[in-house]
Amino acid sequence: LLESTVDINGDEQVATAAVETEGKEEGPTPLGNELEKVLEEVLEDLDDKPDLLASLKEPVPEAGHSVESREATTGTIHTLTVHLGQPGHPEPLVFETGKIGRQAAGAVLLTRGDSIVYSTCARDNEPKSMIDFAPLSVEYQERFSSAGMTSGGFKKREGAPAEHEILVSRIIDRPLRPLICDGWKHETQLLNWVLSYDGKRGLEVLGATAASAAMYISDVPLMKAVAQVQVGLIDDTFIINPTNEQMAASKLNLIVAGTKDAVLMIEGAADFLPEATMIEAVSIGHSVIGTICDGLDAFRAAVGKPKKLDTIPAPIDGLQEAVNALMTERVDASTELRGSKKEREAESSPGGAMYTYCIEEILKDFTEEEYGPGITNAIKAALKKLVSNRMFHKAKTESKRIDGRMLDEVRPIDIDAGMLPGVHGSALFTRGESQTIATATLGDKGMQKRLENVGGKGFKRYYLQYSFPPSCIGETGRVGGVKRREVGHGNLAERAILPALPTEEEFPYSLRVESLITESHGSTSMASVCGGCLALMDAGVPIARPVAGIAMGMLLENNEFTSDDEAYVVSDILGNEDALGTMDFKVAGDKEGITAFQLDIKCEGLSVQTMERALEQARVGRLHILGEMNKSLDKSRAELPATVPRMATFSIDEASIGKVIGPGGKTIRSVIEDFGLSNMDVGEDGQIQLSGFSTEKLAEAEEFVKKLVAGGGGGRGGGPRKDRPQYVGPDPVLGETYTGKITGIQKFGVFVEILPGAEDGSTPGLEGLVHVSELHTERIRNCEGFVRSMNVEELTVKYVGNERGKIQLSRKAVLEEKKATP
């Protein structure tokens, strides 16, 4: 009987092992000694592992704020210091204005530790009377110089925003836009620069809070202070604004934005956390937001400019009542239409017959001569408010929505997994009139996405790219560059699937998911989660916990405030419910927990109680969608498709890396060519990843490299090739045509065996290369794609020469001969 115990108490570490056998004395055994060694290694690892929660035990200043002013040659400089009072966050937030950017409407330097963000708010002098929205634009830039770096690009300067900068810009925009006074039509711009970065904590919430402060002290009518915090979770302990090390180990990455009264926005990802944990995290984050907002209120009282309200048009007396009287019956009738989206939009969209009729009739009594050119937009706004109110009334009186569904009902779902034969994995996911074609592509490390920011350089093994062409909503438009909306939706879907993926050790492939939206009428990002997960499963990626996503909405009678009793939560929202409703709350996960979430609110905030109701209703809807997905594909395919390259991974000593790569990369290129590999990646830690379509060639290449670093292998990669079997047989005849099997496909060409080897396999056949330029009479842009599209295992080629021992073949010559033959 083997017994082992480990007792760890302070510095005491005891490990014992004993064995009892009949007729033998007790005593240490070889197995016991081995166990002691293992335990010693484990305990050493524990000693080396940093205590990520140790900083939470250190004292921090109490929560509070102070405002100070001092005179300088440039004028009066005002400083707000806010202490969060949170464990592990001793650094205060220090807001400063009056020293830099004095010509902007509002300018703030926000410092935390040695990180500094500079934010400005500026506006045009004259309003744009013909628009019906708040013209706000937001830019955020992380200057490489802030971390003592320079851009890796050719121009060596910052240019177009990177994806992570676009995401931060969206996080800044989304909570501020709904709080700007209705009717504000001055072009407004928020610009944000990271000037200094200490590398300790993330910059997202710092930039967002600085931007909010700049707008709040300006004359732009943002009437309430807004702040943001980040919440992490380690060992059941919530951490406010965690360090980068803590966030790397956190099961939660939550960003909360709000006023001191309510939540405006949440954004983040989690590792299958339950809804109750999410609610608790939001509550804790919101309590800290209140501390910051109290400080910003005092800051504005000291330095804020009077808000510019004189250009905001006053409500027109009697207009809303006139629109209600004229249009209520027709609006109610439009909610009963059950045709296609296009048929419904022909009646009820802002450019449809219902709006046209309303504007024409109301203009008879409310003329442009009397009320100015903005009256048309005012009529549209009044009709939108009526439609929103009637949607609420229908939910309240009938518990139904404008498409006839119950409040918690999900639209019909149709799934076609594996619809595209030539890709690694695919799925057509349709939910109502929202539809996506999702594809998954598997590759080696060369397919990973390169990242570069002030935190350093790195790679992403998995990424999801979302495309929203204008045709998916029946329109035309510019196609080309990636839009900010596409970046944001793709990032949300990407993070939703990430926790469900196997680790790189379990599954060494790099993963790319693409979501092409083909129809849109509500929550295509959540359709991308469902379709993307199914596409990965169709490609054979071992996903043990499939995930799905759903978007929730909320209908209110008055969008200016939220009442828990008068808020109706709806599942799987339509585009109309998104546009005219009050909430867009996207939640993704599996049956046990949440993996990603995003909340945007159009009223002055959402209570935690209403959020709790929405999360529970989302959980029920998510379970329904997972059930439908399970009917189509209940588990990942057992085998990878034949078009997926096979992998081999092993390690060598770091000192031998140079020998494997060779001078100028000569050795590694030789290994790729000699063994017909797709790619060979040599990591800085000595890990080598081989990829190719022949498992035999992978094994041979691995054996060759191991012998090379041991001094026993070679060839052009580092020694004699006598250990490798050679072709034994007749030489090919110059100009002769041969039909042989395809043994490898590369970007630069195709390897073909034109003469067979020994029947017993003791010697290989004779292989030659058909360069991509010799594959066809026309130019081939994608060698691999072209050959696979032919769906053949053999090629007919002509032997055209031998260059430095390499057999040169041409399919182009065969095709030209056939064309010339009458």
PEDA-V402232 format. One record per residue. N is the residue number from 1. RES is the residue in three letters. SS is DSSP state (2 for helix, 1 for strand, 0 for the rest). PHI is phi in whole degrees, -180 to 180 (none if undefined). NEAR is the number of other C-alpha atoms within 10 Angstrom. Layout:
n=[N,N]
res=[RES,RES]
ss=[SS,SS]
phi=[PHI,PHI]
near=[NEAR,NEAR]
This chain:
n=[1,2,3,4,5,6,7,8,9,10,11,12,13,14,15,16,17,18,19,20,21,22,23,24,25,26,27,28,29,30,31,32,33,34,35,36,37,38,39,40,41,42,43,44,45,46,47,48,49,50,51,52,53,54,55,56,57,58,59,60,61,62,63,64,65,66,67,68,69,70,71,72,73,74,75,76,77,78,79,80,81,82,83,84,85,86,87,88,89,90,91,92,93,94,95,96,97,98,99,100,101,102,103,104,105,106,107,108,109,110,111,112,113,114,115,116,117,118,119,120,121,122,123,124,125,126,127,128,129,130,131,132,133,134,135,136,137,138,139,140,141,142,143,144,145,146,147,148,149,150,151,152,153,154,155,156,157,158,159,160,161,162,163,164,165,166,167,168,169,170,171,172,173,174,175,176,177,178,179,180,181,182,183,184,185,186,187,188,189,190,191,192,193,194,195,196,197,198,199,200,201,202,203,204,205,206,207,208,209,210,211,212,213,214,215,216,217,218,219,220,221,222,223,224,225,226,227,228,229,230,231,232,233,234,235,236,237,238,239,240,241,242,243,244,245,246,247,248,249,250,251,252,253,254,255,256,257,258,259,260,261,262,263,264,265,266,267,268,269,270,271,272,273,274,275,276,277,278,279,280,281,282,283,284,285,286,287,288,289,290,291,292,293,294,295,296,297,298,299,300,301,302,303,304,305,306,307,308,309,310,311,312,313,314,315,316,317,318,319,320,321,322,323,324,325,326,327,328,329,330,331,332,333,334,335,336,337,338,339,340,341,342,343,344,345,346,347,348,349,350,351,352,353,354,355,356,357,358,359,360,361,362,363,364,365,366,367,368,369,370,371,372,373,374,375,376,377,378,379,380,381,382,383,384,385,386,387,388,389,390,391,392,393,394,395,396,397,398,399,400,401,402,403,404,405,406,407,408,409,410,411,412,413,414,415,416,417,418,419,420,421,422,423,424,425,426,427,428,429,430,431,432,433,434,435,436,437,438,439,440,441,442,443,444,445,446,447,448,449,450,451,452,453,454,455,456,457,458,459,460,461,462,463,464,465,466,467,468,469,470,471,472,473,474,475,476,477,478,479,480,481,482,483,484,485,486,487,488,489,490,491,492,493,494,495,496,497,498,499,500,501,502,503,504,505,506,507,508,509,510,511,512,513,514,515,516,517,518,519,520,521,522,523,524,525,526,527,528,529,530,531,532,533,534,535,536,537,538,539,540,541,542,543,544,545,546,547,548,549,550,551,552,553,554,555,556,557,558,559,560,561,562,563,564,565,566,567,568,569,570,571,572,573,574,575,576,577,578,579,580,581,582,583,584,585,586,587,588,589,590,591,592,593,594,595,596,597,598,599,600,601,602,603,604,605,606,607,608,609,610,611,612,613,614,615,616,617,618,619,620,621,622,623,624,625,626,627,628,629,630,631,632,633,634,635,636,637,638,639,640,641,642,643,644,645,646,647,648,649,650,651,652,653,654,655,656,657,658,659,660,661,662,663,664,665,666,667,668,669,670,671,672,673,674,675,676,677,678,679,680,681,682,683,684,685,686,687,688,689,690,691,692,693,694,695,696,697,698,699,700,701,702,703,704,705,706,707,708,709,710,711,712,713,714,715,716,717,718,719,720,721,722,723,724,725,726,727,728,729,730,731,732,733,734,735,736,737,738,739,740,741,742,743,744,745,746,747,748,749,750,751,752,753,754,755,756,757,758,759,760,761,762,763,764,765,766,767,768,769,770,771,772,773,774,775,776,777,778,779,780,781,782,783,784,785,786,787,788,789,790,791,792,793,794,795,796,797,798,799,800,801,802,803,804,805,806,807,808,809,810,811,812,813,814,815,816,817,818,819,820,821,822]
res=[LEU,LEU,GLU,SER,THR,VAL,ASP,ILE,ASN,GLY,ASP,GLU,GLN,VAL,ALA,THR,ALA,ALA,VAL,GLU,THR,GLU,GLY,LYS,GLU,GLU,GLY,PRO,THR,PRO,LEU,GLY,ASN,GLU,LEU,GLU,LYS,VAL,LEU,GLU,GLU,VAL,LEU,GLU,ASP,LEU,ASP,ASP,LYS,PRO,ASP,LEU,LEU,ALA,SER,LEU,LYS,GLU,PRO,VAL,PRO,GLU,ALA,GLY,HIS,SER,VAL,GLU,SER,ARG,GLU,ALA,THR,THR,GLY,THR,ILE,HIS,THR,LEU,THR,VAL,HIS,LEU,GLY,GLN,PRO,GLY,HIS,PRO,GLU,PRO,LEU,VAL,PHE,GLU,THR,GLY,LYS,ILE,GLY,ARG,GLN,ALA,ALA,GLY,ALA,VAL,LEU,LEU,THR,ARG,GLY,ASP,SER,ILE,VAL,TYR,SER,THR,CYS,ALA,ARG,ASP,ASN,GLU,PRO,LYS,SER,MET,ILE,ASP,PHE,ALA,PRO,LEU,SER,VAL,GLU,TYR,GLN,GLU,ARG,PHE,SER,SER,ALA,GLY,MET,THR,SER,GLY,GLY,PHE,LYS,LYS,ARG,GLU,GLY,ALA,PRO,ALA,GLU,HIS,GLU,ILE,LEU,VAL,SER,ARG,ILE,ILE,ASP,ARG,PRO,LEU,ARG,PRO,LEU,ILE,CYS,ASP,GLY,TRP,LYS,HIS,GLU,THR,GLN,LEU,LEU,ASN,TRP,VAL,LEU,SER,TYR,ASP,GLY,LYS,ARG,GLY,LEU,GLU,VAL,LEU,GLY,ALA,THR,ALA,ALA,SER,ALA,ALA,MET,TYR,ILE,SER,ASP,VAL,PRO,LEU,MET,LYS,ALA,VAL,ALA,GLN,VAL,GLN,VAL,GLY,LEU,ILE,ASP,ASP,THR,PHE,ILE,ILE,ASN,PRO,THR,ASN,GLU,GLN,MET,ALA,ALA,SER,LYS,LEU,ASN,LEU,ILE,VAL,ALA,GLY,THR,LYS,ASP,ALA,VAL,LEU,MET,ILE,GLU,GLY,ALA,ALA,ASP,PHE,LEU,PRO,GLU,ALA,THR,MET,ILE,GLU,ALA,VAL,SER,ILE,GLY,HIS,SER,VAL,ILE,GLY,THR,ILE,CYS,ASP,GLY,LEU,ASP,ALA,PHE,ARG,ALA,ALA,VAL,GLY,LYS,PRO,LYS,LYS,LEU,ASP,THR,ILE,PRO,ALA,PRO,ILE,ASP,GLY,LEU,GLN,GLU,ALA,VAL,ASN,ALA,LEU,MET,THR,GLU,ARG,VAL,ASP,ALA,SER,THR,GLU,LEU,ARG,GLY,SER,LYS,LYS,GLU,ARG,GLU,ALA,GLU,SER,SER,PRO,GLY,GLY,ALA,MET,TYR,THR,TYR,CYS,ILE,GLU,GLU,ILE,LEU,LYS,ASP,PHE,THR,GLU,GLU,GLU,TYR,GLY,PRO,GLY,ILE,THR,ASN,ALA,ILE,LYS,ALA,ALA,LEU,LYS,LYS,LEU,VAL,SER,ASN,ARG,MET,PHE,HIS,LYS,ALA,LYS,THR,GLU,SER,LYS,ARG,ILE,ASP,GLY,ARG,MET,LEU,ASP,GLU,VAL,ARG,PRO,ILE,ASP,ILE,ASP,ALA,GLY,MET,LEU,PRO,GLY,VAL,HIS,GLY,SER,ALA,LEU,PHE,THR,ARG,GLY,GLU,SER,GLN,THR,ILE,ALA,THR,ALA,THR,LEU,GLY,ASP,LYS,GLY,MET,GLN,LYS,ARG,LEU,GLU,ASN,VAL,GLY,GLY,LYS,GLY,PHE,LYS,ARG,TYR,TYR,LEU,GLN,TYR,SER,PHE,PRO,PRO,SER,CYS,ILE,GLY,GLU,THR,GLY,ARG,VAL,GLY,GLY,VAL,LYS,ARG,ARG,GLU,VAL,GLY,HIS,GLY,ASN,LEU,ALA,GLU,ARG,ALA,ILE,LEU,PRO,ALA,LEU,PRO,THR,GLU,GLU,GLU,PHE,PRO,TYR,SER,LEU,ARG,VAL,GLU,SER,LEU,ILE,THR,GLU,SER,HIS,GLY,SER,THR,SER,MET,ALA,SER,VAL,CYS,GLY,GLY,CYS,LEU,ALA,LEU,MET,ASP,ALA,GLY,VAL,PRO,ILE,ALA,ARG,PRO,VAL,ALA,GLY,ILE,ALA,MET,GLY,MET,LEU,LEU,GLU,ASN,ASN,GLU,PHE,THR,SER,ASP,ASP,GLU,ALA,TYR,VAL,VAL,SER,ASP,ILE,LEU,GLY,ASN,GLU,ASP,ALA,LEU,GLY,THR,MET,ASP,PHE,LYS,VAL,ALA,GLY,ASP,LYS,GLU,GLY,ILE,THR,ALA,PHE,GLN,LEU,ASP,ILE,LYS,CYS,GLU,GLY,LEU,SER,VAL,GLN,THR,MET,GLU,ARG,ALA,LEU,GLU,GLN,ALA,ARG,VAL,GLY,ARG,LEU,HIS,ILE,LEU,GLY,GLU,MET,ASN,LYS,SER,LEU,ASP,LYS,SER,ARG,ALA,GLU,LEU,PRO,ALA,THR,VAL,PRO,ARG,MET,ALA,THR,PHE,SER,ILE,ASP,GLU,ALA,SER,ILE,GLY,LYS,VAL,ILE,GLY,PRO,GLY,GLY,LYS,THR,ILE,ARG,SER,VAL,ILE,GLU,ASP,PHE,GLY,LEU,SER,ASN,MET,ASP,VAL,GLY,GLU,ASP,GLY,GLN,ILE,GLN,LEU,SER,GLY,PHE,SER,THR,GLU,LYS,LEU,ALA,GLU,ALA,GLU,GLU,PHE,VAL,LYS,LYS,LEU,VAL,ALA,GLY,GLY,GLY,GLY,GLY,ARG,GLY,GLY,GLY,PRO,ARG,LYS,ASP,ARG,PRO,GLN,TYR,VAL,GLY,PRO,ASP,PRO,VAL,LEU,GLY,GLU,THR,TYR,THR,GLY,LYS,ILE,THR,GLY,ILE,GLN,LYS,PHE,GLY,VAL,PHE,VAL,GLU,ILE,LEU,PRO,GLY,ALA,GLU,ASP,GLY,SER,THR,PRO,GLY,LEU,GLU,GLY,LEU,VAL,HIS,VAL,SER,GLU,LEU,HIS,THR,GLU,ARG,ILE,ARG,ASN,CYS,GLU,GLY,PHE,VAL,ARG,SER,MET,ASN,VAL,GLU,GLU,LEU,THR,VAL,LYS,TYR,VAL,GLY,ASN,GLU,ARG,GLY,LYS,ILE,GLN,LEU,SER,ARG,LYS,ALA,VAL,LEU,GLU,GLU,LYS,LYS,ALA,THR,PRO]
ss=[0,0,1,1,1,1,1,1,1,0,0,1,1,1,1,1,1,1,0,0,0,0,0,0,0,0,0,0,0,2,2,2,2,2,2,2,2,2,2,2,2,2,2,2,2,2,2,2,0,0,0,0,0,2,2,2,2,0,0,0,0,0,0,1,1,1,1,1,1,1,1,1,0,0,1,1,1,1,1,1,1,1,1,0,0,0,0,0,0,0,0,0,1,1,1,1,1,0,0,0,0,0,0,0,0,1,1,1,1,1,1,1,0,0,1,1,1,1,1,1,1,1,1,0,0,0,0,0,0,0,0,0,0,0,0,1,1,1,1,1,1,1,0,2,2,2,2,0,0,0,0,0,0,0,0,0,0,0,0,0,0,0,2,2,2,2,2,2,2,2,2,2,2,2,2,2,2,0,0,1,0,0,0,0,0,0,0,1,1,1,1,1,1,1,1,1,0,0,0,0,1,0,0,2,2,2,2,2,2,2,2,2,2,2,2,2,2,0,0,0,0,1,0,0,0,0,1,1,1,1,1,1,1,1,0,0,1,1,1,1,0,0,1,2,2,2,2,2,2,0,0,1,1,1,1,1,1,1,0,0,0,0,1,1,1,1,1,1,1,1,1,1,1,0,2,2,2,2,2,2,2,2,2,2,2,2,2,2,2,2,2,2,2,2,2,2,2,2,2,2,2,2,2,0,0,0,0,0,0,0,0,0,0,0,0,0,0,0,2,2,2,2,2,2,2,2,2,2,2,2,2,2,2,2,0,0,0,0,0,0,2,2,2,2,2,2,2,2,0,0,0,0,2,2,2,2,2,2,2,2,2,2,0,0,0,0,0,2,2,2,2,0,0,0,2,2,2,2,2,2,2,2,2,2,2,2,2,2,2,2,2,2,2,2,2,2,2,2,0,1,0,0,0,0,0,1,0,0,0,0,0,0,1,1,1,1,1,0,0,0,0,0,0,0,1,1,1,1,1,1,1,0,0,1,1,1,1,1,1,1,1,1,1,0,2,2,2,0,1,1,1,1,1,0,0,1,1,1,1,1,0,1,1,1,1,1,1,1,0,2,2,2,2,0,0,0,0,0,0,0,0,0,0,2,2,2,2,2,2,2,2,2,2,2,2,2,2,2,0,0,0,0,0,0,0,0,0,0,0,1,1,1,1,1,1,1,1,1,1,0,0,0,0,2,2,2,2,2,2,2,2,2,2,2,2,2,2,2,0,0,0,0,0,0,0,0,0,1,1,1,1,1,1,1,1,0,0,0,0,0,0,0,0,0,0,0,0,1,1,1,1,0,0,0,2,2,2,2,2,2,0,0,1,1,1,1,1,1,1,0,0,0,0,1,1,1,1,1,1,1,1,0,0,0,0,1,0,2,2,2,2,2,2,2,2,2,2,2,2,2,2,2,2,2,2,2,2,2,2,2,2,2,0,0,0,0,0,0,0,0,0,0,0,0,0,1,1,1,1,1,1,0,0,2,2,2,2,2,2,2,2,0,2,2,2,2,2,2,2,2,2,2,2,2,0,0,0,0,1,1,1,1,0,0,0,0,1,1,1,1,1,1,0,0,2,2,2,2,2,2,2,2,2,2,2,2,2,2,2,2,0,0,0,0,1,0,0,0,1,0,0,0,0,0,0,0,0,0,0,0,0,0,0,0,0,0,1,1,1,1,1,1,1,1,1,0,0,0,1,1,1,1,1,1,1,0,0,0,0,0,0,0,0,0,0,1,1,1,1,1,1,2,2,2,0,0,0,0,0,0,0,0,2,2,2,2,2,2,2,2,0,0,0,1,1,1,1,1,1,1,1,1,1,0,0,1,1,1,1,1,0,2,2,2,2,2,2,2,2,2,0,0]
phi=[none,-96,-126,-138,-136,-127,-124,-114,-143,65,-92,-79,-137,-123,-134,-132,-144,-142,-134,-115,-134,-64,82,-126,-80,-71,172,-62,-125,-56,-66,-65,-63,-64,-63,-60,-63,-61,-65,-62,-64,-62,-67,-64,-62,-64,-67,-74,-70,-67,-83,-70,-104,-61,-65,-72,-88,-78,-67,-132,-61,-66,-63,166,-148,-148,-120,-128,-132,-145,-91,-139,-63,-87,127,-84,-108,-109,-130,-110,-115,-118,-98,-77,69,-105,-55,81,-131,-72,-71,-80,-93,-115,-98,-135,-143,103,-102,-128,70,-75,-90,-77,-63,-156,-143,-139,-102,-114,-116,-138,64,-106,-95,-133,-119,-109,-127,-129,-125,-136,-143,-76,-75,-110,-76,-99,-69,-90,-99,-123,-148,-80,-80,-107,-126,-131,-129,-135,-138,-97,-73,-61,-64,-64,-118,69,-127,-137,-62,-80,-73,-63,-79,57,-153,-66,-130,-62,-64,-75,-59,-67,-72,-63,-64,-67,-58,-68,-65,-70,-67,-62,-80,-83,-54,-69,-95,-72,-55,-58,95,-73,-128,-80,-58,-126,-135,-110,-116,-137,-128,-85,-95,-147,-136,-92,76,-92,-131,-64,-103,-58,-72,-66,-64,-67,-71,-64,-64,-61,-65,-63,-71,-67,-89,-84,-91,-67,-74,-91,-93,-132,-71,-127,-141,-135,-138,-111,-124,-115,-144,-131,52,65,-114,-81,-128,-88,47,-63,-71,-62,-64,-66,-66,-64,-102,-80,-87,-141,-130,-117,-111,-117,-124,179,-93,-72,-98,-158,-87,-106,-156,-133,-152,166,-141,-148,-101,54,-88,-70,-59,-62,-66,-60,-61,-63,-64,-63,-63,-65,-62,-68,-63,-74,-58,-59,-63,-67,-66,-60,-65,-66,-62,-68,-63,-65,-61,-85,-129,-68,-83,-61,-71,-86,-115,-71,-96,-84,-65,-74,-56,-84,-59,85,-67,-62,-65,-66,-64,-59,-66,-78,-113,-58,-65,-71,-63,-62,-66,-67,-74,-96,-67,-126,-79,-73,-59,-63,-66,-69,-68,-60,-94,-113,-74,-56,-105,-85,-64,-64,-70,-60,-62,-61,-64,-61,-72,-70,-64,-67,-105,-117,-83,-67,-61,-89,-113,89,-68,-80,-65,-62,-65,-66,-67,-58,-63,-66,-69,-61,-65,-65,-60,-61,-66,-73,-62,-64,-63,-65,-65,-74,-91,-117,55,-132,-116,-70,-100,89,-77,-71,-62,-106,-89,-96,-64,-57,-117,-131,-132,-130,-82,77,-73,-107,-71,-90,-100,-69,-153,-152,-159,-99,-114,-124,-130,63,-109,-111,-150,-140,-102,-105,-129,-124,-123,-108,-155,-90,-66,-66,-90,-66,-91,-80,-121,-150,-152,-68,-83,121,-106,-169,-136,-111,-74,-129,-154,-122,-119,-111,-125,-127,-72,-62,-65,-70,-119,72,-126,-110,176,-69,-127,162,-66,-79,-84,-62,-61,-66,-64,-66,-67,-64,-65,-63,-66,-60,-70,-66,-86,-50,-63,-84,-82,-70,-71,-66,-67,-78,-149,-76,-80,-84,-128,-123,-114,-120,-121,-101,-76,-107,-146,-136,-158,112,56,-75,-67,-75,-64,-67,-62,-65,-65,-63,-63,-65,-64,-64,-65,-65,-81,92,-70,-73,-101,-81,-128,-59,-121,-139,-133,-147,-110,-107,-125,-145,-112,-127,-75,-129,-75,-80,-153,-112,-117,-60,-76,-108,-106,-107,-88,-123,-99,54,-72,-85,-59,-64,-69,-71,-70,-106,-82,-110,-141,-130,-122,-98,-134,-129,164,-112,-71,-108,-168,-100,-114,-157,-158,-155,-123,-126,-129,-107,-96,-84,141,-125,-77,-65,-64,-67,-63,-63,-63,-65,-65,-67,-66,-66,-62,-64,-65,-64,-62,-63,-65,-60,-63,-68,-64,-64,-65,-84,-151,-83,-159,-64,-56,-71,-126,-73,-61,-64,-82,-88,-65,-84,-119,-139,-128,-154,-124,-127,-68,-59,-68,-97,-60,-61,-68,-72,-75,82,-65,65,80,-63,-67,-65,-66,-66,-63,-61,-74,-64,-104,62,-82,-78,-164,-140,-115,-114,-82,-65,-89,91,-80,-116,-120,-106,-137,-176,-99,-118,-66,-65,-65,-62,-63,-65,-65,-62,-62,-62,-65,-64,-68,-60,-73,-89,91,-108,-116,-178,75,-63,-83,146,157,-68,-103,-65,-76,-88,-60,-114,-66,-126,171,-68,-77,-70,-98,-58,86,-80,-98,-130,-113,-139,-81,-77,-109,-171,-124,-124,-64,-92,163,-125,-92,-130,-89,-95,-132,-75,-91,-65,-64,-84,80,-72,-131,-80,-79,-93,-106,-138,-107,-98,-61,-56,-73,-107,-82,-152,-73,-104,-69,-105,-85,-128,-61,-62,-65,-64,-66,-68,-68,-71,56,-127,-106,-131,-130,-97,-137,-115,-78,-115,157,-132,-111,52,83,-106,-75,-103,-123,-143,-87,-59,-64,-65,-64,-67,-65,-63,-68,-78,-74,-70]
near=[7,10,10,13,10,13,10,11,8,6,6,8,12,14,17,15,20,15,16,12,8,6,6,8,9,11,10,12,13,9,13,19,15,12,16,18,13,13,18,15,12,12,14,11,11,11,10,9,9,11,10,17,15,10,13,15,9,11,13,18,15,12,14,15,21,13,19,12,15,10,10,10,7,10,11,14,17,19,22,22,21,24,22,24,18,18,18,20,23,19,17,20,22,21,27,25,24,22,16,16,16,14,11,15,21,28,31,31,27,26,22,21,17,12,20,23,27,26,29,26,27,21,20,12,9,10,17,16,18,12,14,17,14,18,16,17,14,18,19,27,22,24,20,23,16,19,19,10,13,15,16,13,9,6,8,10,12,16,10,8,14,15,15,19,17,21,20,20,25,20,24,27,19,18,29,25,18,18,22,17,15,15,19,25,23,22,16,20,17,23,19,26,20,24,19,22,25,15,17,16,21,18,19,20,21,25,29,28,27,31,34,29,32,32,29,28,29,25,20,24,19,21,14,19,25,31,30,32,26,28,22,25,21,17,10,10,11,19,25,21,25,24,17,14,12,20,21,13,13,22,20,27,20,24,24,28,31,27,23,20,16,22,27,28,24,23,19,19,26,25,19,22,18,17,17,12,16,19,16,13,24,21,17,17,26,26,17,22,26,21,19,27,24,17,22,28,17,15,25,18,12,16,19,20,15,12,14,13,14,8,13,16,14,10,10,12,8,10,18,18,11,17,20,17,10,16,18,16,11,13,21,17,11,18,18,13,17,12,10,10,16,12,13,16,18,15,18,22,17,15,12,14,14,19,20,15,12,18,20,12,14,17,14,9,11,19,13,13,8,9,13,11,13,15,22,21,16,20,23,19,15,18,25,19,20,22,24,23,20,22,24,25,18,17,22,18,8,12,16,19,25,21,14,15,15,15,21,19,18,19,18,11,16,15,20,18,23,21,17,15,9,15,18,22,30,30,28,26,27,23,22,17,20,25,27,29,24,32,29,26,20,26,22,23,22,16,17,18,15,11,14,14,18,20,18,11,10,12,13,14,20,19,19,25,20,27,18,21,20,16,13,18,17,12,8,10,8,7,10,7,6,13,13,14,15,15,19,21,23,25,19,26,32,26,22,32,29,20,22,20,19,15,12,10,8,9,12,19,26,19,22,22,26,23,29,21,24,22,22,26,19,24,24,30,27,24,28,35,32,30,35,33,34,36,33,29,27,28,27,21,25,21,19,12,16,25,30,31,33,30,29,25,26,25,28,28,22,16,20,12,15,21,15,14,8,14,20,20,24,29,25,27,29,24,17,17,23,20,15,21,27,28,28,24,28,26,25,30,32,21,19,12,19,27,28,29,25,20,24,22,24,23,19,20,26,24,15,17,11,17,18,15,13,22,23,13,19,27,23,15,22,25,19,17,22,19,15,16,25,13,10,14,18,14,19,20,17,12,11,19,17,10,14,20,20,21,23,16,15,12,13,18,11,13,10,13,18,15,17,23,20,16,10,9,13,14,21,23,18,17,24,18,17,15,20,23,24,22,22,23,17,20,14,9,12,17,15,19,22,25,26,25,20,18,14,11,19,22,14,14,21,20,12,23,23,17,15,19,19,12,12,15,21,20,17,16,23,22,13,12,15,10,11,14,11,14,17,15,14,9,9,18,12,13,14,11,19,19,14,20,17,18,19,22,23,22,14,15,19,23,24,27,21,25,20,18,18,12,9,7,10,12,16,19,19,20,23,25,25,25,20,23,17,22,24,17,13,9,11,15,11,13,20,18,13,14,19,13,10,8,9,10,12,14,21,17,27,24,23,18,17,13,8,6,8,12,19,20,29,25,22,21,20,21,18,12,10,10,9,8,7,5]
